[in-house]
Amino acid sequence: MKKWIALLSAIVMMAMLGACATTPVATEVPTPTATEALAETAAEAPAATPEATSAPLEAAEVQLFIAASLEGAFKEIIPLYNASQPNVVITYNADSSGTLLTQVQEGFACDVFFSAAVSQIKTLEEQGYVIAGTRVDLLCNKLALITPKDSGTQVTGFADMAKAKSIALADGSVPAGKYTRQLLINLGVLDGAKEAKDYTTAEVSAALGGVEINECGNVSKVKEAVKEGSNEIGTVYYSDAYSVKDDVDILEVADSSLTGNILYPVCRVNNPEATAAETAAAEDFIAFLQTDAAKAVFEKFMFIINQ
């Protein structure tokens, strides 16, 4: 975080502080100083200071399941890891955390799971899939409301989403969709009679006055729908919004009081098919994700390191 502060002027910092408040952001996409404001809401991470192995590991393949919003970062992190561990092949599967959870439960081979929400990891812990002591709540994020660049939308923020002609929204099993529903409960749009994830897309539409909703299977599909102009607005993570900053405007970044803390936990999953070399590589890869080199990549993609 300190390097951002050192690099940016006082004027930019003032602008970004405004961008990360609950007041709607006009057509400017926040600059990297938004990470400083987001960090204030991060929950404490478990004390874990593992060190990645410096000596080359044996040949192994690690099956990595990651939330869709992490894919851009991992396209850089995996080659970075392979620079020191060329014998380890990281094969990743990127999708909604809810879909990935189901795949683990159905027996898909998985060594490392990196979720965009705590609930999926808790479910796996309760069902005995997670290797005890390996979970690390590594990253944080925030929910953002976006619109195509210069769309001219009448929507100014989350409170008046009903003014949109169409909304791209992840379904309730997707963490971004669940966080959006929780926000709507806290704003009084949804009645709060049941858990946020259990509100159907049809119920959300009705609560917003019948607005057309494009139900998406993961947050990356929401991002693309808004980027391409298929929908007037959509809810994504701040990191997603920043990744398409040339194509969208951020209308508002939600305060964590409306969504709850958005944590990204990573853990090792018990894979009975894994060899000893693959188990060692999976352990080493999680250790690498906690190094300064990996954290720098996450920060580049506008994730917040949970400290």
N, C-alpha and C positions, 0 to 999 in steps of 0.2 A: 504493500500500500504506500510505503514511504516514497518509493520512486515516482509514483504518480504525482504526489504532492510536490516533489522537488521539480518535476518537469513542467507542471502547469502553473499558469499565472493566477494571481488572486482574482482577476476578473472572471476567468473560466470557472474557478472553484465556486464563486458566488452563483454563477449561472447553474451549475450542477446541483448545488444544494437546493435550489428552487425546483429543479427537475425531479428530485427524489422526495419532495414533500408530497402530501396528499393532494395539494392543489394541482389541477390538470396541467400537463405540459403542453405548450403550444406546439408548433410544427418542428421543433428542434429535438433531435435525438441526443440524449445525455452523453457526455464524453466520459472517459474512464474514471473521472473523479466520483462518479456515481457509486463506485465500489466502496468508497470510504463511508458513504451514508448507509449502504446496505450492510456493511460489516457491523454496524451498531446493533442490528437486530439478530445477529447470529447467536445460536445457543452454544453452550460449551461442549467441546468435543472430548471424547475419552482421551486420557493421557496415553499416547502411543508414540514412541519414537524409534520405530524399527529402521534398520539400515538395509538398503538394497545390496545384494552381493556384487562385488566388483569383479571377481573371477568368473570366467565364462561358465555357464551352467551346461548340463547335458542337454542333448536334443530333446525337445518337448513341445507339445502344443497345448495352449491354454484357451479354454472356451470362456469367452467374456460376454456377459449380458449387460448392456448399458441402456439407460433411458435415452430416447431419441434425441433429447436436447443436448446430450453429451457427445454426439457423433463427431461434430466438427473438431472439438478438442482432441478426441482420441485419434483422429487422422494424423495429428502431429505427435501425440504422446507415444503411440506405438512405434513409429520409426525412431524416435528419440531413445526409447528403451532398447530397441534392437541394435542401436549403435554400440551398446556395451554388452548386450546379450544376443548375439546373432543366431544362436542355436535355438532360441525360443520363438515359436510361431504363435502370435496372438490372433485368434480368430474371433471376431466380434459379431454380435447379433444386436442391432439397435431397433428398439420399438417402444411402445408404451410400457411403463413399468408394470401395469396390470396384466398386459399380454405376456410379458416375460415371466411374471409370477406364475401364471397358468402353465406356461411351458415347463418351468422347473417342476411343478407339481405333477405334470404329465410324463415326467421322466426324461426330458431333453437334457443332454449332457451340458453341464454348466460348472465351471470352476470358480468364477468370480462374478458377483452380481453387484451392479452399481445402479441404485434406484433413485428416482427423482422425488421419492417420498418415503417416510419412515414406515408407513403402514404395511407395505409389501414385505419389508425386511422383518417386521415384527411377526407377520403371519408365518414366514419361513422359519423364524426362530421358534415359534410356538409349535410348529409341526416337525421340528427336528432337522431341518435341512441345512441350517447355518452352523458352521464349525465354531464352537464357543470361543469367545475372546478375540474373534477376528473382525468384528464390526467396528468401523470408524465412520463417524458422521463428518465427512470431509469437507463438503461444500454447502453453500447457501445460495439462494436465488430470490427473486421477487417476481410477482405477477405484473405484466404490463398489458395495456390496452393499445392496440395498434390499428392504423388505417393506411390504405395506400397513399403514397406520397402525393400531397396536394389534392386529396380526394374531395375537399369541400364539404365533408360530412358535418352535420349539425351536432353530432355527438362531441361532447367536451371531456367526458370522463366516464367512470363506471356508473355514476349515479344516474346518467341519462342515456344508457345504452338502448333504451326502448325507442329512441329517435332514429336508430339505424334501420335501413331497409333490409339488411341481411347481416347475420353474424356467423362467423366461423367459430365453433366451440367444440372442444374435445368432450367425449362422453364422460360420464361419472366415474368409470373405472380407471380413467387416465388421471394422474395426479393434477395436471394443469386444469382439467375439467372439474375435478373435485374442489380445488382451491377457488375456482371461479364461483362455484355454487356456494361455497362457504362465505365468500365475499357478498354474494347476493342475499344470503341469510342475514348477515350482519348489517347490510344496508336496508333490511326490511322488505326486500323484493320477494324473497321466498319466505314462507311462514316458519321455517325451522322446526316443523313437526317431525322430521326424520333426519337421518344423517345426510350430510351434504352429498355424498357419492350416490345416494339412492334416488335423488331427483332425476327424473327422465328428461331428455331433451324437450319433449313435448310439454312437460310441466314448466320448464324454464321459459319456453316460448310463450306459454299462456300467461305466466307471471309478468312477462315483458310486453304484454299487450298483443300477443300473436305475431311478433316479429319472426320472419323466416330465419331458421337456424340450419346451418350446414354442419351436421354432426361428423366430427373427424375422429379417426382411430388413434391418433397421437398428436402431440403438440407441433411436430414438424409439418404435418399436413395442414394444421391451422395456419402456421406461418406462411406456407406456400399459397394457400387460398387467398390470404390478404395481399401478399406480395404481388400475385398475378392479377389482383383486382376482381377476383370471383366473389368476394364478400367485402362489405363496406368496413366492418371492424372485426376484430378477433382478439382473444386473450391468449397470450403466450408468456414465456418467461422473459425476463429482461435480457438475458444472454441471447435468446433467440431474436428478439427485436433488434438488438445491436448488430447481430450478424447480417441483417438485411437493411441496415440503416440508410442505404442509398435509395431504397425502394419503399420505405414506410415512414410514417410519422408516429411517434409515441404520444398518445393523448394523455395517458396517466400511468404512473407507477404506483401500485397499491402499497399502502402501509401494511406492515405485518400484523397490525391489530385487526385487520379485516380478513386476512387469509390464514393467520397462524404462521409460525416460522416454517419456511420452505427449506427443508434440509435434504441433502443428498448423501445417504449412507452407502458405504461399500463394504462387502464382506466376502469371505470365502464360503462356497457352497460344497457340501459333501457330495463328491462325485465318485461313486463306487467303481467307475470305469477308469479313473485316472491312475496312471502309473506313479511310482515314487518320484520320478523325474518331473512329471507334470504337476504333482502336488507341490514339490519344491519350487517350481517355476511360478505357480499361482501365488504362493506365499511371497516370493521375491517381487512379483509384479505389484502386489498391493503395497509392499514396502516402498517400491519405486514411486507409486502414486503420491506418497507423502513426502517426497524429496522436494527441495527447492526448485529443481529443474522442471518437475511435473507441475508443481503449483504455479510456476510462472506461465505455463501454457494455459492452465485453467483461468488464470487472471486475464490473460490476453483475450480469452473468449468471454470475459465479463462475468465469470463466476466468482463467488466470494469464498475465500478460505475460512472455514469455521475454526476460530481460535479459542 
